[in-house]
Amino acid sequence: MLSVKQCRITHSEWQIVLPDIQVEPSELLVVTGPSGVGKSTFLHWLLGETVSHVDITGSILVDGKSVETKTIEKRRIGMLMQEIHLFPHLDVIQNICFALPKTQELRKKQARVERARKLLSEIGLSHLEDRYPQQLSGGEKARIGLIRALANQPKVMLLDEPFAALDPNTRNKVSQWAIKTLDNQQIPTIMISHDLEDIPASAQRLEFSHYYTGEKA
Amino acid sequence: MATTIRRLIIGLGWLLLAMIISLPVIGVLIGIWPGRFASVDALIDNLPLFLNYNGLGPSILYSMLASLVAPLVGFYVAFSVYTQYRFRPSWQTMERRLAPFLSLPHLAVALGLVYLFSAGGLIELGLGRKSITTLILAITVKEVPFFLFVISAIDRQIPVKKWLLQGRALGYSESASWWLLVFPLVLKQSKLALFAAMAYTLSVLDVSLLVGPNIPSVFSVLVYQWQTGFSERDLSFAFWANLTLIIMLGVSIFCLYIHQWISIRLFRYLAVMASPLVMLSKLSRLALAWFPLFSALSLGIILLFLLRSVGFWSGETYSLTLWQEEWLFVQQPLFNSLYTGLASGLIGIICALIALELQRQYRYFFADYIWLAAILLPQLSVVYGWQLAHTWINGSYSLIWVLVSHIPFVFAYSYLVLKGPFQSLGDEFELVARSFGYSYWQGWWRIRFMLLRPAILSAFAIGFSVSIAQYIPTLMIGAGRFPSITTEAVAIASGRDLNLTSLYMLLQSGLPMLIFIVAILFASRIDGKSHAIS
């Protein structure tokens, strides 16, 4: 579960005071709003990145524990961005292996590769295992990107318009598949979207412009 | 008519470039062409003598060791430094200082290290005055800023920040993400830079003569002795030595490929195994010390040369006597260097811009190794061929021929510096200018050239410093009758007068520094006015 409390985004000329947010496992919160209003910045702040052009305050709780003081690598929050950024020097299996946690069970190379293969076969993309990112289509990249992020067993998932660059048909399919997969894995998810048709009826919605004020308090 | 003139100019441009880039290859080919010998049999008869030459094996091994260790260690140190500084505010300061650091001649760094850290030096660290360790250390230290410059250029082409973010979001530290995700690609793309550093180390003469081991000396010193000999035996040996040098370069390149293959596989394996790279991350943190240390070293070296040149450590009182006495002798080499540096720097820039613009118009950019041939081949072999050709055509030992011999090297570095900024500038600005009624060349001059000015100034300063530091071409083409500040510095440094050597070393380091300061001042004025790219 993800909770965000008393979040305030302050720019030199404007500010946004968000209501308290709670995203339960399997729940999807869709963030909408005009460009430049700080949606991506909000996600990067949740991830733990230092935000420079605005000031963001508030508390972030993952499974009831505060994570604000934790570095990105310790937060266990996954993020899929508009550009998927599969690492070009690693093939598909190696990209997924990179994300697998180093548990006792996954100590040996063979076990890691087998787990990655299993994850890949579950989405019917086994035939791509030896391919490098440059040899994949946009839709394939997006799906492998999500599988890679999930392989890391994140406690929260952030999606910053990861499917925006795909053609409308593929975008629709991949987006529905991603939402279903995240739902099955019971991962609380926040997604930025411009395409309101993509949003499932069950999703919560947060329109940033509703909380926008022209002046600082 | 206008089209014919334009075609003629473009044709001439390609011809000029073809000449510049083919000169190094021609040089090497002349050097290893057996047909120039009256008797090929005699040449072959001398082969066993060459192979049995006393100390040949260790000498080759020394050179191979230096050519592999110095560039690779320099590269790893540079990457560690880069990982530590890239996202710190101090990176911008460091990036600005890279160019002046690059300008510091290898010779100045080598002698500076010896004067500072050898027995009898300012801080005795037990560094040998003349040893393979000193040679490797000097080249390694000097290559780090070069590789930092190369890595920073590669960084502009890949989404490093996003990759690191992904790595961290998947649970890796920033340092581990650098090594697991960025390093393999940077290593692959730094291949040419590593080749260049290897070729340089294989045939470097001035540094080898002054701080390299004596018995046996490194291979380049032997090659030069034979190349400048007069006997039939020496000339045969020079031929075989040239051939050996080319083979050594081939072996070095092969070793580099093997290293790349192993290294990339190793990091891939570590990525698959989700290795946190704790030790490597801790070691990388040590690289934070590089910037203050190198700054202190550079300043220390300059200060040391300055103080020695005014007699600070010679037991005498501080005086400018040495400068006054020496000024008469130093003037000609100083001005020779200055004129050659300015002219070759300017010609290098013009040719690099012509090369880039012609490729842009042709809509195809040729592979870098074609343009960088001069710095990818062993300089001793290249210049030896030129020297033979220069003798055949009865060329004079004057500025013009020395200048011609500097241009391919200066051009290669100018091209290396300018390529990134030139390519990153899209056609859109000029397209807008043309829509306002400006001609193609008006648009080019008013937009592209103006936006490239900071990069051009930087490339000019680097080209100038490359020319100042040229030892082999100046010595071999000038035949000792065209003294430069570098050839004189080496000659004097072979003696025992440290104060006089310091004076020459100060001038050798000071000239490029001066041009860099001027370039930086101009560039900051331009930056201030237009926020142009650099």
Interface residues (C-beta under 8 A of the other chain):
Chain A: L47 G48 E49 T71 I72 E73 K74 R76 I77 G78 M79 M81 E83 H85 F87 P88 H89 L90 Q94 C97 F98 A99 L100 P101 K102 L106 K109 R112 V113 R148 A149 N152 P154
Chain B: P159 K162 W163 L165 Q166 R168 A169 L170 G171 Y172 S173 E174 L180 L181 P184 L185 K188 I264 R268 Y269 A271 V272 M273 A274 S275 P276
